[in-house]
Amino acid sequence: MVFYWLIVKSLNLYFILLIFNFLYKRMKKSIVLFFASLFFSFSYSQIWVSPITSGRPINTVYLGDKLSNEWYFQFEIGQSAWNKSEVGIGQNADGTTDWNWADAEYYADGAGSNKKVQRNIGDFQFTSTGNWYVVGRARAAETDAWAYTDEGDWTDETTLTVSDTEKACPYFNVLVLNGPTSPSATVYSKYQIDLNWTKSNDKDVMIVMRKTSSSASDSPVQGTSYNVGSVLGTGRVVYKGSSTSASIAGLDANTSYTFIFYSENNNYYSEENVTAAAKTLSEEWFNDYITLNETKYALKGSGLSLDEVNLGTISSLIINSASLQYSDITTAVAPRTGSAYYYAIQENGGSNVVNDVENILTQTSLGDYTYEGSTSTPTANLISSLTAGKSYILHVWAKSWNGEDGGDLWLTNNGNNYKVSFVKSVSTGINEPDSSLKLSGENGKITAYFEGTAKVELYSATGQLIRSVKVTNVFSEAVKTGIYLLRINGTTHKVIVK
């Protein structure tokens, strides 16, 4: 087509030159030259172009993809010289808004006097979905309109048509990023949850974690780079990479976590809501109590602590019941199969007078890899055979097991055991106060008189702290009728309020 066009143009130009030569000999030179320049500027400056690169689509890619380092769009210009040539890429139909235009440089000769030009648009990134159109354009003079290569063949068309149904402008089809599939979250321990997933279209993955009890985390902003530890509202990034699994450690015990999985492609992200959730194991021991002389004490848990209790002078010591709650160590080992609590009695500062005694508990499952071992069978009076007037220490500890070597889990107060001191004496079972201490539970009020300053703690019979205060000489508190425990400078006394 260009060949025939060049022949026609050449013949036309030949006859036109003959006419101007004739006029030049018979008219003033200035007038002839003026009309000649005017004629050529209006009639022969429009340039012809033809695309070399084609494709509808050229390729199908994903949001965030980049072209290779060297990717050339090429077209041919139907003459040997021109004012400017460019290649642009964009989405807007006007060919201007948000389009990326840059010079197309000569790289080879074409047919006849034609020239081939190209632009390297390598490393260009697709930052939104839909069609991205690529087109060449050229103009013969600075004042000329651009001729575009969107016709698919030789043309001097000056109107750009951006469409996947009209004309022939090449384009890339950019797809949304699909999120990872088959996400799972599996508890491993009280501090760790293991994650697994399948990548979509072999794209990298970013995972955001939040506590399930908190509000939804923020979505990542397209085009923004995040690292592990980056905060998105209530969530934070805990993984970013190309693998299909991860172990998330350093978590809180007995806490539910939600994980949001995103496909990530050069700082662009999928928008699907792909999640998985799991709850960490509880502390190995929690909510662990024994009842001693009808008073509930905590080994681990809220309420009156068993550690360093001083019962004063007593004539009876009975462990009435026990309720211990505990968890598996990890899900990688066999589950708990049983538990027991133990006690021994020593002379104060001496050796055992009652050796280690094991009390097997009845175990039930509480769900979420947690269990309870309990008994309501009381012991005999533990001090019936002890010597009156002597000081002793009761040691208490516990253990759970799973039947495997190394599977025992001990509750020992950091290796010190839970210690209860007392003096054996013939008594009613209520601590015998020294001569300076007077207790009263009359008229709906607990009153204690003593000498000097003392730390006083008032508990209900179930071990719930009611009041803790430091006072001098007297303590008084209005309460309902019932049984209470009053600890004064570490010594516990039972008070009956009428």
C-alpha positions, 0 to 999 in steps of 0.5 A: 500500500505504501509503495503505491502511495509513494508512486502517486505522491511522486507523480503528483509532486512531479506535475506540481513542480512543473506548474510552479516552475512555469509560474516562477518564470512568469511571476514575481519570485516572492509570490510564487515561493509563498504559495509554494510553501503554503501548498506543501505545508497544507498538502504534504506534511501529514505522516503515515505510520504502520504498527509492527508490534501487535496483539489483542491482547498482547498478553494476559498479566496480573495486577502488579506484574512488570514487563521484562527489563527489555520489552519494545513496542515497534512501528514503521514511519513512511518517510525518512525524516519527521519531527517526533515519534513516540510510544504510549501506554495507558487506559484512558480513551482520551490517550492523554489522561494518565498515559505514559508517553516517551520517545520512540527511537530509530533502530532500522530501515524499512522499505524504501525510505521508510524508517523503523522506530521503537521504545523500550517500556521494560519494567513498566508496572500494571497498577490497575486491572483492565486493558492497558493499550499500547500505541505508536504515533508520529508527526512530520512537523511540530504543528501537525496532528499526530498520526496513530498506529491503532488502525493495524496497517498503514494509516495517516489517521489522526484520531486515536481509538482505544477499544478492544472491539473497534480498530486494532490498538494492541493491549495487555489484559490485566487480571485481578489477583486471586487470594491464596486458597485452602488456608488453615491455622493449627494450634501447636502450643500455648505460644505458637500457631502453624499456618498452611495455604496454597498460592494462587498463580504462584504469587507471593503471600502476605499474612496479617494477624489480629486477635479475634476479639479485636475489630477487623484489621485494615486492608493493605494499600495498593502500591504500598510496601509492608514488612513483617511487623508492619501495623495495619489497624488492629493487625500486623504483618506476621509473614511475607514470602513465597512459601506455603507454610509458616509457624507464628510464635511469640503469641499469648496463651489461651487466645484466639487469633485470626489470620488474613491471607493476601496474594502479593505481587510487587506491592499489589494485593488481592482483595478477597477475604481469605482467613483462618483462625485458631486458639493457642493452648492454655497455660500448662496449669491454670485455675488450680485449687485445693480445699484445706480445712474447708477453705479454698486455696489457689495453687494457680488462679485468683483468690486466696493463695496457698503459698506461704500460708500460716494456719497458726496453731491447729489440731486438725489438717484435712485436704477436703478436695482438689480441682486442677486444670491443665493443658497439653504441652503441644499438639505434637505430643500425646494428650494428657491422660491423667493427673494427681496432687501430692503432699508431704509434711516436714518438721520446720527446718527438718526432715519429712515426718510424712513422706510423699503421698500421691492422690490420683485425680479423675480427669475429664476433658474441657475441650481445646486441649484442656483438662480437669483433674478433680477429687472430692474425697477428703484425706484423713487428719494429716497431723493426728500422729504429729507431736503437739506443740511442734512447728511443721510445714505441709508441702503440696504439688501436682503433676499431669502426664501423657504416658510417654517419657518426658511427658510429665508436667509438674506444678511445683511453684517454681520448684519450691512447692506450695508451703503451709506452716502450722503448729499442732495443738489440741484445738477446735480447729480454729487458730488460737490467737495469742493473748494480744489478739481479740476477735469478734464476729458479733452484730454483723461485724468482724472486729480484731484487736491487736497490738501495733500495726498489722497487714489485715486481709479479709476473705470469704470462705471460698477464698475471695479477697474482700478487703486488704488494709494495713491498720494499727491496733484495730480492724473492723468490717461490716459483713453478712452472717457466715464464715470468713477468713481473717489473715493478720500478718500472714496468720489465718483465723476463721471467724463466724459472723452472727 
